C-alpha cells in the first residue's frame, strides 16, 4: 500500500529551483561566501521577528527562530501555511523557549545574530548558513542542490566538510562514524546483522564534530526518513522524509558534550531508575515451567553470583496472550513471585502490545479494550487484526491518551502480585503477516492527545513513535498504580525522547565476536542519541557463544548501563555457570566488580536524570577532538576507559587520550606525562603537542583480564561486595583516589526505589584532591540532602603512593590516622570516620618519582 504522500505526488509536486547557491571554497574551509544563484520566480520577501526571521517566495515559506543562543529551529513549507506546533519528541516547554535576536543584513543576505551565532539567509536563493561571530561557517546548505517537496515528501542537503564526522541515529549498524554511509529510519523487527538497516529504533538526530566545531541536527519528523552522509554524493549530506513537516533543529556547541546537552534540553532526561535495575539480570526465552525459573534463582544464590532480577519471556502466558499466566506451568504465580522476592530477586515479565483477538472468551484485555474502543482501525472502521505470538491480534491505539490510561490499568494484577518490572517487546510494531512485518501503512490511528489537534493519522505517520508511546503508556500506568515506586520499563522500539520512559536494549543480536564489537559502537551511538539507559543481550540472543566469547561478553557488559544475560529459544544454556568452574569464576569476578562499582554507576545514573549524559560514552565526549580508538573503546562515565579485544588471540594497541591513566586492576600508573620545569604535568597542552602524551599501550589479551583504565584526577566511590542491592554493604565506603589534574569525584545515594529523594531524602557529596610536593590532600565538601548512608567510615585509597612512609591527619585534629600500604598496588589506605561536613584529609611523607 502506498503512503498518502505518494498518492498526492502528481498533484502537488513543487520544486524550489536553485534554492541553494553554488558553494565556494571558503565554505569548505570554514569561511562564509556570497550568494551566486537566483531564486526562480518572485524575489523573496523577509520579515524580522523578535526571535528570528521569516522569508517567503511565492507559496514557499521559511521560518528560522532561536530557542536559545545556540539552538535554532528551521521550518519550511511549500504551501505558505505551517501546520500545528506539536511534537511527540520535543518538550512543549522547550519549544516555547526563545531569545531576542538582533537583525543583521548585507548586500547578499538577511538574517539575525544571537550571543553565539549568526544566521544568514541568502537573499536570492534562501540558502541557509550559520556562522560563529567571527564568520567561521558551522553549517551551510549545500551547493547546486534543491530543497525539493514532492507531494508530502521533502529532501534537504548540506555541505559536508572533509574533516567532519557524524554520530548518532540510534541503534544503527555499520561503522561507528556515519560518514560515507546511508540509513533509513523505520522501526523494524529484524535480527541485528553487521549491516542491517533499518533496525528497531528511529532517532533522527546526529551529532557532527570536526576540529573546531560541533553541532547536532534533529529532524523532528515521525515518518519514514533517511540520512545520507556523502554516500550518494561526495561533499554533501542529505536527509528527508516521506511525509510530515520539514522541521529541524540545529544545535551548536563548543564541544560534542554541549551539543548533546542541547538535544537533551529539547527531548528530555531519563528518569532516575531503581537501584536494582543496575544490578545483574538473568533472562532467557524462556524459563518455563516455574520450577526452572526457581532453580535458576537458587543456583545464582548458591554459587554466590550477585544478581537482582529474573525475566519471564512469553512462554509463561496462557496461549501466549499478554497479561495472562499459564496455570498449568505456573500453578501458583503469586506465591512464586513472593518466594523470589524473599530471596531478593525482582521479577520482570514481558507484556507485548498485541492483544489476542479473542471476543467472547473471557479474555479481559480484549473485552475491555474492545468495549473502550481502544484498538487501531482499518480504513473501513473495523479493528485491524494481524498475526503475532497469540495468533490473530489487535493493537492498542497509543496515540490516544485514554487508550494509554487503559493500557496502564492492565498491569494492576501483576503489580498487586509483586511483579517489579515490565518488558515491552515487539513494539515496532511487529506483525508477522503484515507488509514489511508491520501494519499496513493506511491503518488508521486517532490522535487524541493534549497538545495535538484531534485528528486521524495513517500508520505511515505513527509507525516510528508507536513503540515509544507503548513504553510511555506502561511507565505512566505503573506510576499510577505504584505512585511512590520508580517504574522499570524495558522497550525494544522507540523514537527521539524515548529516554523519558526507561530502558532499552539493542534487540536480537547474534553470538559472534563481530557482534560484541558492534555492541560497543551501538551503545555509544544510542548514548549520543539521548538514550542513557541501554544495554545489549549478553552473549548474543541468536545462536550460542563459545565459552571464551560468553566470558568476554560478561566482562564487557559489567561496564554497561543495563547488564542482562539473555538468549533465544533453541540455543544452548547461557547462564554464568555453563562451561565449567573456571569460566564461571572469571564471569563471577566481573559481576562482583559491577556490584562494587554500584556507587559510581548509581551516581552516573542520577547525573543522567539531571542532564541526560549517557553512562557509556565515546572517548571524544570527554576528550573533544580525540578520535583514536573511538570505535573500539568506550568510557563508563568520565573516569573509566574500557578497551575490549575483538578476539582472544593476538596483541593489540589500546589508545589512551591525553591524561594520566591507571590500570584499574593493578592500580599502577600506565605512563607518566612529561613534566615541565615547574613540575606541573602537561595535560592542558595545546592539541598540537599531543605527541607528548602516551598514545598506545600494547596489550596481550588474557581471557580473565579485560583492559580497564582509570583517568588520573578521578576519585572513584566503591562499596563492599553484596549479593543484591537489597543487602546493606558491610564496611566503609571506599574512595579510590587517582592523583592527577582537576582531581574530583562525587557520590549520590538515596533509598534506591521510591521518590522520596524529590523531598530531600538523598545524599550528594563531592570530593576534590590536590597533589603537592610530598603529599596529597583530599577535600570533603559539605553534603546535600538528609538521607543517612549505610557507611559509618570511609577508606581513602591513594594510588601511586611510593612507599609505606606516610602521615595522615584530618583538618581540625592533631591526632594521626592509621595508615596501611599495599606494595603490590602502590596504594596507601587511610580509614577515617564518615565525613558529613567540609573537611580535609592531608597525607604527607611521600617522595614522588
C-alpha positions in Angstrom: 0.0 0.0 0.0 1.5 3.4 -1.0 1.6 6.2 1.5 -0.6 9.2 1.3 2.4 11.4 0.3 3.0 9.2 -2.8 -0.7 9.2 -3.8 -0.6 13.1 -3.8 2.7 13.3 -5.6 1.5 14.1 -9.1 -0.9 16.8 -8.0 1.3 18.7 -5.5 4.8 18.4 -6.9 6.7 21.5 -6.0 10.3 22.1 -6.5 12.2 25.2 -5.5 14.7 25.8 -8.2 18.2 26.9 -7.2 17.3 27.1 -3.5 20.9 27.0 -2.6 23.8 28.9 -4.1 26.9 27.5 -5.5 29.4 26.6 -2.8 32.7 28.4 -2.8 36.0 27.1 -1.5 35.7 29.3 1.6 32.7 27.4 2.8 34.6 24.1 2.9 37.5 25.9 4.6 35.2 27.4 7.2 34.6 30.9 5.9 31.3 32.4 4.6 30.9 33.3 0.9 28.5 35.4 -1.1 25.4 34.3 -3.0 25.7 33.4 -6.6 22.5 32.0 -7.9 19.0 33.5 -8.2 15.7 32.0 -7.0 13.3 31.4 -9.8 10.0 33.3 -9.7 9.2 36.2 -7.4 12.0 37.7 -5.3 11.8 36.6 -1.7 10.5 38.9 1.0 11.7 38.9 4.6 10.2 39.7 7.9 12.2 40.1 11.1 10.8 38.5 14.2 11.8 39.3 17.8 13.3 35.7 17.9 14.1 35.0 14.3 13.1 35.6 10.7 10.5 34.6 8.1 11.2 34.5 4.4 8.7 33.9 1.6 8.9 33.3 -2.1 5.6 32.6 -3.7 3.9 30.0 -1.5 7.3 28.7 -0.2 7.8 30.0 3.4 10.9 29.6 5.5 10.9 30.4 9.2 14.0 30.2 11.4 13.8 31.0 15.2 16.2 31.0 18.0 15.2 28.9 21.0 18.5 29.7 22.8 21.7 31.4 21.7 22.9 28.1 20.4 19.7 26.3 19.2 17.9 27.3 16.0 14.6 25.9 14.7 14.2 25.7 10.9 10.8 25.2 9.4 9.8 25.3 5.7 6.5 24.7 3.9 5.6 24.7 0.2 2.0 25.8 0.9 2.6 29.1 2.8 1.0 27.7 5.9 2.7 25.9 8.8 0.9 23.1 10.5 0.2 22.6 14.2 3.1 23.2 16.5 3.0 19.7 18.2 5.7 17.1 18.8 5.9 13.6 20.3 9.6 14.2 20.9 10.3 17.9 21.8 9.1 19.1 25.1 6.4 21.8 24.9 8.4 23.9 27.4 11.5 23.7 25.2 9.5 24.6 22.0 8.2 27.7 23.7 11.6 29.0 24.6 13.1 31.8 22.6 15.7 34.5 22.9 15.7 38.0 21.5 17.9 38.3 18.3 19.4 41.3 16.6 18.7 41.7 12.8 21.8 41.5 10.6 22.0 42.0 6.8 24.3 42.8 4.0 24.0 43.0 0.2 23.9 39.2 -0.1 21.9 38.0 2.9 19.4 38.8 5.6 19.4 37.1 9.0 20.0 37.6 12.7 22.5 37.2 15.4 22.4 35.7 18.9 25.0 35.9 21.6 26.8 33.0 20.0 25.8 32.6 16.3 24.8 34.4 13.2 22.2 33.1 10.7 22.5 34.2 7.1 19.6 33.7 4.6 20.8 34.3 1.1 18.5 37.0 -0.5 18.2 35.4 -3.9 18.2 31.7 -3.0 17.0 31.3 0.6 20.2 29.3 1.2 20.9 29.0 5.0 24.3 29.4 6.5 25.2 29.5 10.2 28.5 31.0 11.3 30.1 31.9 14.6 30.6 35.5 15.5 33.9 35.5 13.7 32.4 34.4 10.5 33.5 30.8 10.5 31.0 28.5 8.9 29.4 26.0 11.2 26.7 24.7 8.9 25.6 25.6 5.4 23.1 24.4 2.9 24.8 22.6 0.0 25.7 23.9 -3.3 23.9 23.2 -6.6 21.0 21.3 -4.9 17.3 21.9 -4.4 15.2 21.7 -1.4 12.6 19.5 -3.0 9.0 19.0 -2.0 7.3 16.2 -3.8 3.8 15.6 -2.5 4.3 15.2 1.2 8.0 14.2 0.8 11.0 16.5 1.0 14.8 16.5 0.8 17.4 18.9 2.1 21.1 18.9 1.5 24.1 20.5 3.4 27.8 20.9 2.9 29.9 18.1 4.3 33.4 19.2 5.1 36.2 16.7 4.6 37.1 16.6 8.3 33.6 16.3 9.7 32.4 13.1 11.5 28.9 12.0 12.2 27.4 10.0 15.1 24.0 9.1 16.4 20.8 8.0 14.7 20.2 5.4 17.4 20.9 1.7 17.0 22.3 1.7 13.5 24.8 -0.8 12.5 27.9 -0.3 10.2 30.9 1.7 11.3 30.6 3.9 14.4 31.3 7.1 12.3 28.3 7.5 10.0 30.3 9.3 7.3 30.1 7.6 3.8 27.0 5.6 4.9 23.3 6.0 4.4 20.4 4.9 6.6 16.7 4.5 6.7 14.8 5.3 9.9 11.8 2.9 10.1 11.4 0.8 13.2 11.6 -2.9 12.1 11.6 -6.3 13.8 14.7 -7.9 12.3 17.7 -9.7 13.7 20.7 -7.4 14.0 23.5 -8.0 11.4 26.7 -6.1 10.9 25.0 -4.1 8.2 21.3 -4.4 9.0 19.1 -1.4 8.1 16.6 -0.3 9.2 16.6 -1.5 12.8 14.4 -1.2 15.9 14.7 2.5 16.7 14.1 5.7 14.8 16.0 8.6 16.3 16.5 11.3 13.6 19.3 13.1 15.4 23.0 13.1 14.7 26.0 14.9 16.2 28.6 16.3 13.9 32.1 17.2 15.0 35.3 18.5 13.5 38.5 20.0 14.9 37.0 23.4 15.9 33.2 23.0 15.6 30.4 20.7 16.8 26.7 20.8 16.1 23.7 18.5 16.0 20.8 18.2 13.7 17.4 16.8 14.9 14.7 16.3 12.3 11.5 16.2 14.3 9.6 14.1 11.8 7.9 10.7 12.6 7.5 9.5 9.0 10.0 7.1 7.3 13.1 9.2 6.9 16.6 8.8 5.5 20.0 10.2 6.1 22.9 10.0 3.6 26.3 11.1 4.8 28.1 11.5 1.5 27.4 8.0 0.2 25.5 9.3 -2.8 27.4 12.5 -3.4 30.8 13.4 -2.1 30.9 16.6 0.0 27.2 16.6 0.6 25.0 15.1 3.2 21.2 14.8 2.6 18.2 14.0 4.6 14.5 13.8 4.1 11.2 12.1 4.9 8.3 10.6 3.0 5.8 12.9 4.7 5.2 15.3 7.6 6.8 18.7 8.3 10.2 20.0 7.2 11.0 20.9 10.8 14.5 20.5 12.2 16.7 21.9 14.9 20.3 22.9 14.6 22.2 22.7 17.9 25.6 24.2 18.3 28.3 24.0 21.0 31.9 24.4 21.5 32.2 20.7 22.3 30.2 17.5 21.5 29.0 17.4 25.1 27.5 20.8 24.8 25.6 19.8 21.7 24.3 16.7 23.4 23.1 18.8 26.3 21.2 20.9 23.8 19.5 17.9 22.3 18.6 16.7 25.8 17.2 20.2 26.5 14.8 19.5 23.6 13.8 15.9 24.2 14.2 15.4 28.0 16.1 13.4 30.5 15.7 9.8 31.7 14.0 9.1 35.0 16.2 8.0 37.9 16.0 4.2 37.7 15.5 1.9 40.7 18.9 0.8 42.0 18.1 -2.9 41.4 17.8 -2.3 37.7 21.5 -1.5 37.6 22.4 -4.9 39.1 22.9 -8.1 37.2 19.8 -9.5 35.4 19.2 -13.1 34.2 16.8 -13.9 31.4 16.0 -16.5 28.7 13.4 -17.2 26.1 12.0 -18.9 28.2 12.3 -20.2 31.7 9.3 -22.5 32.0 7.8 -24.2 33.9 8.0 -22.3 37.2 10.4 -24.8 38.7 13.0 -24.0 36.0 12.9 -20.3 37.0 13.1 -21.1 40.7 16.1 -23.4 40.1 18.0 -20.7 38.2 17.3 -18.4 41.2 18.6 -21.0 43.6 21.7 -21.6 41.6 22.6 -17.9 41.4 22.4 -17.7 45.2 24.1 -21.0 45.8 27.0 -20.0 43.6 27.1 -16.6 45.2 26.7 -14.7 41.9 25.4 -11.2 42.8 22.1 -10.7 41.0 18.9 -8.6 41.3 16.4 -9.6 38.5 15.0 -12.5 36.7 12.9 -12.3 33.5 10.0 -14.2 32.1 9.6 -14.3 28.3 6.3 -15.1 26.5 6.0 -18.8 27.5 4.7 -18.1 30.9 1.5 -16.8 29.3 -1.7 -18.7 28.6 -1.7 -19.4 24.9 0.9 -16.6 24.6 -1.7 -14.0 25.4 -0.4 -10.9 27.1 -1.5 -10.2 30.7 -2.2 -13.9 31.4 -0.4 -16.7 33.2 -0.5 -20.3 32.2 -2.0 -22.0 35.2 -0.5 -25.4 34.3 3.1 -24.4 34.1 2.9 -21.6 36.7 0.2 -23.0 39.0 0.8 -20.6 41.9 2.2 -17.5 40.3 1.7 -15.0 43.2 3.5 -17.5 45.6 6.3 -17.9 43.2 6.7 -14.1 42.8 6.7 -13.7 46.6 9.3 -16.5 47.0 11.6 -14.9 44.5 11.2 -11.6 46.2 12.0 -13.1 49.6 15.3 -14.3 48.1 15.9 -10.7 46.9 15.0 -11.1 43.2 12.9 -8.7 41.3 10.7 -10.3 38.6 10.4 -8.7 35.2 7.6 -10.1 32.9 7.2 -9.5 29.2 3.9 -7.8 28.2 3.8 -7.4 24.4 1.4 -4.9 22.9 -0.5 -7.3 20.7 -3.8 -8.3 22.4 -5.3 -11.6 21.3 -8.3 -11.1 19.1 -10.5 -13.3 21.4 -14.1 -12.0 21.7 -16.5 -13.8 24.0 -13.7 -15.9 25.5 -13.4 -14.2 28.9 -10.1 -12.5 27.9 -10.3 -9.3 29.8 -7.6 -7.3 27.9 -9.6 -7.8 24.7 -13.0 -7.4 26.2 -12.2 -4.1 28.0 -10.2 -2.8 25.1 -13.0 -3.5 22.6 -15.6 -2.0 24.9 -13.5 1.1 25.2 -12.8 1.4 21.5 -9.0 1.3 22.2 -7.8 -0.6 19.1 -6.2 0.6 15.9 -8.6 0.7 12.9 -8.7 -0.2 9.3 -9.8 2.2 6.7 -13.3 0.8 6.8 -13.6 1.5 10.5 -13.2 -2.1 11.7 -10.4 -3.2 14.1 -7.1 -4.0 12.4 -6.2 -7.7 13.0 -2.7 -9.1 12.4 -0.9 -12.2 13.4 1.7 -12.2 16.2 2.6 -14.7 19.0 -1.0 -15.4 20.2 -2.2 -15.7 16.6 -4.8 -13.1 15.5 -4.3 -10.0 17.5 -5.4 -6.4 17.8 -3.3 -3.4 18.7 -3.9 -0.6 21.2 -4.0 2.9 19.7 -1.4 4.5 21.8 -1.8 8.0 20.2 -5.0 8.3 22.3 -4.4 9.4 25.9 -7.4 7.4 27.1 -6.0 4.3 25.5 -2.7 4.7 27.2 -4.5 5.0 30.5 -6.5 1.8 29.8 -3.3 0.0 28.9 -1.6 1.1 32.1 -4.6 -0.3 34.1 -3.9 -3.8 32.7 -0.9 -4.1 34.9 -2.8 -3.9 38.1 -3.0 -7.7 38.8 0.7 -8.1 38.1 1.6 -5.1 40.3 -0.6 -6.4 43.1 1.2 -9.7 42.9 4.6 -8.1 43.3 6.0 -8.1 39.7 8.7 -5.5 39.8 9.2 -4.5 36.2 7.9 -4.9 32.7 9.3 -5.6 29.3 7.6 -4.2 26.2 8.8 -6.2 23.2 7.6 -6.5 19.5 6.5 -2.8 19.7 7.9 -1.6 16.3 5.1 -2.9 15.9 5.9 -6.4 14.7 3.1 -8.1 12.7 4.1 -11.4 11.3 1.7 -11.4 8.3 1.8 -7.6 7.7 3.5 -5.9 4.8 7.2 -5.5 5.8 6.3 -7.4 9.1 4.3 -4.4 10.4 0.8 -2.8 9.9 -0.4 -1.6 6.5 0.6 2.0 6.1 -3.0 3.1 5.7 -4.1 1.7 9.1 -5.8 4.4 11.0 -4.7 5.9 14.3 -6.7 8.5 16.2 -4.7 11.3 17.7 -6.5 12.4 20.9 -3.7 13.9 22.8 -3.1 17.1 24.8 -1.1 19.5 22.7 -2.2 18.0 19.4 -5.2 18.7 17.2 -7.7 15.9 17.4 -7.5 14.0 14.1 -6.8 10.7 12.4 -3.4 9.7 11.1 -2.1 6.9 9.0 0.3 4.3 10.3 2.9 5.8 7.9 2.9 8.8 10.2 2.7 7.0 13.5 4.8 3.9 13.0 8.1 5.3 14.3 6.5 6.6 17.6 4.3 3.6 18.2 6.8 1.8 20.4 7.7 4.9 22.4 4.0 5.6 23.1 3.7 1.9 24.2 6.6 2.4 26.6 5.1 5.7 27.8 1.7 4.1 28.5 3.5 1.4 30.6 5.6 3.8 32.5 2.7 6.2 33.3 0.4 3.2 34.2 2.9 1.9 36.7 3.3 5.4 38.2 -0.4 5.5 38.8 -0.6 2.0 40.3 2.5 2.5 42.4 2.8 6.2 42.9 5.9 6.1 45.2 7.8 3.4 43.3 10.1 4.1 40.4 8.9 2.1 37.4 11.2 -0.2 35.4 10.2 -0.4 31.8 12.4 -2.0 29.1 11.4 -1.4 25.4 12.9 -2.6 22.1 11.5 0.1 19.8 11.4 3.8 20.5 11.7 7.3 19.0 13.5 10.5 19.9 12.6 11.3 23.5 12.1 7.7 24.5 14.7 8.1 27.2 12.0 9.8 29.3 10.3 6.4 30.0 13.1 4.0 30.9 15.5 1.5 29.4 16.1 0.0 26.0 18.3 -2.7 24.5 19.8 -3.3 21.1 17.5 -6.1 20.1 18.1 -9.6 18.6 21.9 -9.7 18.3 24.0 -12.8 17.4 26.6 -14.7 19.3 29.7 -13.6 17.3 32.8 -11.6 18.1 31.8 -9.1 15.4 28.5 -8.6 17.3 30.3 -8.0 20.6 32.4 -5.3 18.8 29.2 -3.9 17.2 27.5 -3.7 20.6 30.1 -1.2 21.8 29.6 1.0 18.8 25.8 0.7 19.1 25.6 1.5 22.8 27.8 4.6 22.2 25.6 5.8 19.3 22.5 5.3 21.4 24.1 7.3 24.1 24.8 10.1 21.6 21.1 9.8 20.6 19.9 10.7 24.1 19.4 7.1 25.3 21.3 6.8 28.5 19.9 3.6 30.0 20.8 0.9 27.4 22.4 -2.5 27.1 22.6 -5.5 24.8 21.9 -9.2 25.2 25.0 -10.6 26.9 26.3 -13.5 24.9 24.1 -12.8 22.0 20.4 -13.7 21.5 20.6 -15.8 18.4 23.0 -18.8 18.2 25.2 -20.0 21.1 28.5 -18.4 22.1 31.8 -20.2 22.6 33.0 -20.3 26.3 35.5 -17.6 25.6 33.1 -15.3 23.8 30.5 -15.6 26.6 33.1 -14.8 29.2 34.4 -11.8 27.4 30.8 -10.5 26.9 30.1 -10.9 30.6 33.3 -8.8 31.2 32.3 -6.0 28.8 28.7 -6.0 29.9 29.7 -5.3 33.5 30.5 -1.7 32.3 27.3 -1.1 30.5 24.2 0.6 31.9 21.9 -2.4 31.5 23.6 -5.8 32.4 21.3 -8.6 31.2 22.2 -12.1 30.1 19.5 -13.2 27.6 19.3 -15.8 24.8 16.7 -17.3 22.4 14.7 -20.5 22.5 16.6 -23.4 21.0 20.0 -22.1 21.9 22.3 -23.7 24.5 22.2 -22.7 28.1 23.8 -19.3 28.7 23.8 -18.9 32.4 27.0 -17.8 34.1 27.9 -21.3 35.3 27.8 -23.0 31.9 31.2 -24.1 30.5 32.6 -25.1 33.9 34.1 -23.7 37.1 37.0 -21.9 35.5 34.8 -19.8 33.2 32.2 -19.3 36.0 34.9 -17.9 38.3 36.0 -15.3 35.7 32.5 -14.2 35.0 31.6 -14.0 38.7 34.6 -11.8 39.3 33.2 -9.2 36.8 29.7 -9.4 38.2 31.2 -8.8 41.6 33.2 -5.8 40.2 29.9 -4.4 38.9 28.4 -4.5 42.3 31.4 -3.0 43.9 31.2 -0.1 41.4 27.5 0.5 42.0 28.1 3.7 44.0 29.8 5.1 40.9 27.3 3.7 38.5 24.3 4.9 40.5 25.9 8.4 40.8 26.2 8.4 37.0 22.5 7.4 36.7 21.4 10.2 38.9 23.5 12.7 36.9 21.9 11.4 33.7 18.5 12.0 35.2 19.6 15.7 35.6 21.5 16.3 32.3 21.0 13.2 30.1 24.6 12.4 29.7 25.0 8.7 28.7 26.7 6.2 31.0 28.5 4.6 28.1 30.4 7.3 26.2 32.8 7.6 23.3 36.2 9.0 24.1 35.6 12.3 22.3 32.7 13.2 24.6 35.2 13.7 27.4 38.2 14.4 25.2 36.9 16.7 22.4 38.8 16.1 19.1 40.3 12.8 20.2 39.3 10.2 17.6 41.9 7.5 18.1 40.3 4.2 19.2 36.9 5.8 19.0 35.2 2.8 17.5 36.5 0.1 19.8 37.0 1.7 23.2 34.4 3.4 25.5 34.1 5.2 28.7 31.8 4.4 31.6 31.1 7.9 32.8 34.0 10.3 32.7 36.6 8.2 34.5 36.7 4.5 33.4 38.0 3.6 30.0 37.3 0.1 28.7 39.2 -1.4 25.8 37.9 -4.8 24.8 39.8 -7.0 22.4 38.0 -8.1 19.3 39.2 -11.7 19.7 41.0 -13.6 22.5 44.3 -14.1 20.5 46.8 -11.6 19.3 48.3 -8.4 20.8 46.5 -5.2 20.1 47.0 -1.5 20.9 44.9 0.5 23.4 44.7 4.1 22.5 44.8 6.4 25.5 43.6 10.0 25.3 45.6 12.9 26.8 45.7 12.3 30.5 47.4 10.3 33.2 45.9 6.7 33.3 45.9 4.0 35.9 45.3 0.3 35.4 42.0 -0.4 37.2 43.1 -3.9 38.2 46.7 -3.3 39.4 46.4 0.3 40.4 49.6 1.1 38.6 50.1 4.2 36.6 50.2 3.3 32.9 52.6 6.1 31.9 53.7 9.4 33.4 53.2 12.5 31.4 56.2 14.7 30.9 56.6 17.5 33.4 57.8 21.0 32.8 60.4 22.8 34.7 57.9 23.9 37.3 56.9 20.3 38.0 53.4 20.7 36.6 52.1 18.0 34.3 51.2 18.9 30.8 47.7 17.6 30.5 46.5 21.0 29.3 49.0 21.5 26.5 47.5 22.6 23.1 46.4 20.0 20.6 49.5 20.4 18.5 51.6 18.9 21.3 49.6 15.7 21.5 52.7 13.7 20.6 53.9 14.3 24.2 51.2 12.1 25.6 51.1 8.3 25.8 49.0 7.3 22.9 49.3 3.5 22.7 49.6 0.7 25.2 50.4 -2.8 23.8 48.1 -5.4 25.3 48.3 -9.2 25.1 44.8 -10.5 25.7 44.2 -12.7 28.6 40.7 -14.1 29.0 40.4 -13.3 32.6 41.5 -9.6 32.2 39.5 -7.0 30.4 41.7 -3.9 30.0 40.2 -1.2 32.1 41.8 2.1 32.9 41.0 4.9 35.4 41.7 8.5 34.4 44.2 10.4 36.6 42.3 13.0 38.5 39.5 10.7 39.4 38.0 9.9 42.8 36.1 6.6 42.4 33.5 5.6 45.0 33.2 1.8 45.6 31.4 -0.4 48.1 32.0 -3.7 49.8 30.6 -6.7 47.9 26.9 -7.5 48.3 24.8 -10.3 46.7 22.0 -8.0 45.8 21.1 -4.3 46.1 18.8 -5.3 49.0 21.8 -6.1 51.0 23.4 -3.4 53.1 27.1 -3.2 52.4 29.2 -4.1 55.5 32.2 -1.9 55.9 33.4 1.5 54.9 32.7 3.4 51.7 35.9 3.2 49.6 37.2 6.3 47.9 39.8 5.4 45.3 42.0 8.5 44.6 43.9 8.5 41.4 46.0 11.7 41.6 46.0 14.0 38.5 44.8 17.2 37.0 41.4 18.5 38.2 41.1 15.7 40.7 37.5 15.2 41.7 34.7 12.8 42.3 31.2 12.6 43.8 28.7 10.2 45.2 24.9 10.2 45.2 22.7 7.9 47.4 19.0 7.5 48.3 16.8 4.6 49.2 17.1 3.2 45.7 13.4 2.7 44.8 11.0 5.5 45.9 10.5 9.2 45.0 11.4 10.4 48.5 14.6 11.8 47.0 12.4 14.5 45.5 11.6 15.7 49.0 15.2 15.9 50.2 15.8 12.3 51.2 19.0 11.9 49.3 22.7 12.3 49.9 25.1 14.0 47.5 28.7 14.8 48.2 31.6 15.9 46.1 35.3 15.4 46.7 38.5 17.0 45.3 42.2 16.3 45.7 45.4 18.2 45.2 48.8 16.6 44.8 51.5 18.7 46.4 55.2 18.3 47.0 55.4 15.5 49.5 51.7 14.7 49.8 48.1 14.6 48.8 45.2 16.5 50.2 41.6 15.2 49.8 38.8 17.7 50.5 35.4 16.5 51.6 32.7 19.1 50.6 29.5 19.6 52.5 26.7 17.1 51.9 23.4 17.9 50.3 20.2 16.1 51.4 19.1 14.4 54.6 19.5 10.7 53.7 21.5 8.7 56.2 24.0 6.5 54.4 24.9 2.9 55.1 28.5 3.6 55.9 30.0 4.8 59.2 33.5 5.2 57.9 35.4 6.0 54.7 38.5 4.3 53.4 40.6 6.6 51.3 42.9 4.7 48.9 45.6 6.9 47.3 47.3 5.3 44.3 50.8 5.9 43.0 52.0 6.4 46.6 55.7 5.5 46.6 56.2 3.8 50.0 54.7 2.9 53.3 56.0 6.2 54.7 53.0 8.4 55.4 51.3 10.6 58.0 47.6 11.3 57.7 45.6 13.9 59.6 42.1 15.4 59.3 41.7 19.1 59.4 41.0 20.3 62.9 42.6 17.3 64.5 46.1 16.8 65.8 45.7 13.0 66.0 47.4 11.0 63.3 45.2 8.4 61.5 46.2 4.8 61.0 47.6 4.1 57.5 48.5 0.9 55.7 50.3 0.3 52.5 49.8 -2.2 49.7 53.1 -2.6 47.9 51.6 -4.6 45.0 49.2 -1.8 44.0 51.4 1.0 45.3 48.3 2.2 47.3 48.1 3.9 50.6 45.0 3.2 52.7 43.6 5.5 55.3 40.4 4.8 57.3 38.6 7.7 58.8 35.2 8.4 60.3 32.4 9.4 57.9 32.8 13.0 56.8 29.4 14.8 56.6 30.7 18.4 56.6 33.5 20.2 55.0 36.9 18.8 55.9 40.3 17.9 54.5 42.5 14.8 54.8 46.1 15.7 54.4 48.6 12.9 53.8 52.3 13.7 53.8 55.6 11.9 53.8 55.8 10.8 50.2 58.8 11.2 47.9 57.4 11.1 44.4 59.4 10.0 41.5 
